[in-house]
Amino acid sequence: MVDHEDVRYVARLARLRLEPHELDRYAEQLSSILKHINKISELDLEGTEPMSHVLDLTNVLREDEVHDSLDSEEALANGPDVEDGAFRVPPIIGE
Amino acid sequence: MEYEPVIGLEIHVELSTRSKMFCGCRVKFGGVPNTRTCPVCLAHPGALPVMNRQAITNLARIALSLDCEIPERSIFHRKNYFYPDLPKGYQISQYDQPFAVDGSLEIALEDETARIGIERVHMEEDTAKNIHAGDSGRIAGSLYSMIDFNRSGTPLVEIVTRPHIHSPRMARAFLNRLKNTLLYLDVSDCNMEEGSLRCDANVSLRPVGTDELGVKTELKNMNSFKHLEKGLAQEIERQRELLEDGERVVQQTVHYDVASGEISPLRSKEEAHDYRYFPEPDLVPLVASQQFVEEVRRGMPELPEAREQRYVSEFGLPLYDAQVLTASREVADYFEEALGLFDDAKLVSNWVMGELLAFLNTAGQELSACRVSPAGLAELLHRVRDGDISANTGKEVFAEMCESGASAAEIIAARGLTQISDESELEAVIGQVIEDNPDQVEQYRGGKVKVIGFFVGQVMKQTGGRANPKVVNELLRRRLSE
């Protein structure tokens, strides 16, 4: 079972702000997801290779060729705060 | 109690491919911020990464040069964390199925060699560059940060050693050997100032004779050989003092301040890292077939160790010469090119080590910026060997070639340096010198043959150092014995 502390922890990792009344709901939903996924452990998977990708493909590679980049105005267009051609962000570690 | 340092290094190498790891933006250092970005390296929704073939080839070269095992299949993972230089909110990296494992690299110390184990070599992508606004330029106390995504997505190879290093000097020797190897492989420019080669160190102490590892700290971004060595020495000393005072070492990341020489803890994030690695669904597995690995192996250049041995066995050079010449690929290439045009290995070696490297050292110049080409050096050596100029004059000419970029022939002609070997020309000078110094002539004839040095000196003085010493010696002996 997922408890409130777990919910707060994963919310923090995902930078989600949760209201106290939401904790119950998320704990319940996450528990039910885990319960569903846990069904896999009931199967006998002896000798089955773990699957890392749904497609049966390997080595999708491109040649080392340079393509045009966006110009800087375009690149910065979605930045909420821009200075001297760079994205401006709040202090990274600070009080 | 005696303590022994235990050090493991984590090295990040930016590959010098033309384009980025997962998109076609150009890989280059610096430039106007945010001019080499696209939806992939800016993490716009829906953009998909596609692996760079050349980056994988370079990765395989590194793995083979470190004697690693390359498992047939490796996969990519997402390493999740929030940081402004990481636009996707995760870094594409490798986790429990890295590209290569279990290698080693041999390093030479003053009187012994040591083999340092390599735990893993894996592929990932570099992050963007943060510029911290504020007085210190450091992250702590900065007012805000500016992000330049030009670097975002540059192919980055991580190399992790086993904790087989036991002194700052050994760490330096390892990094030096690794850097040379990477330069030989032509996979990265390894420019430490520009961050193409970065080094973190894990360091702990343990009582000598025990096997258990002590609590370690992580020393971040030792971005020059000197800082690596000094920072490690400082951190080892700090830990030793703690342990000797009966205190404990706290596991943390520390920063070595180059200016003050002090170690201080980096303010760490509130909670322990929880990267929640999971397989990157946007990339399919990478299979390194035997055929691919063999192809890369066949295309491998000769590495420093092999080249060093060849210089001894093939060219008959002393081991010391071989070590100096092969320490850098650039120097070794220069040497071999000159040797191709002048077939006396020891002489070329002497001039490269003695004159060329000494000049670069004093001038603080890179070989690539040197104005004397290997062909230029070979031309000069021919003039010396042919007796046109003396070896000493040759050294002067070489210095001038370095300064002005003119050829040996031009300088010799312009300064009238051609050695005088013509006997009749020298006879006249010698006759005069003998006439002017009757006392010394008597001394010589009285058995004090060493005085010949005085006469040679006089002849040299009269000819501006251009007289061929061998011919002068012969002529003097003949004349003085008359």
Interface residues (C-beta under 8 A of the other chain):
Chain A: R12 L13 R15 S52 H53 V54 L55 L57 T58 N59 V60 L61 R62 E63 D64 E65 V66 H67 D68 S69 L70 D71 S72 A75 L76 E83 D84 G85 A86 F87 R88 V89 P90 P91 I92 I93 G94
Chain B: T17 R18 S19 C23 G24 C25 R26 V32 P33 N34 T35 R36 T37 C38 P39 L42 V50 M51 N52 R53 Q54 A55 I56 R73 I75 N80 F82 Y83 P84 Q97 N130 I131 H132 I139 A140 G141 S142 L143 Y144 S145 M146 I147 D148 F149 R267 K269 E271 D274 R276 P279 P281 L283 V284 P285 L286 V287
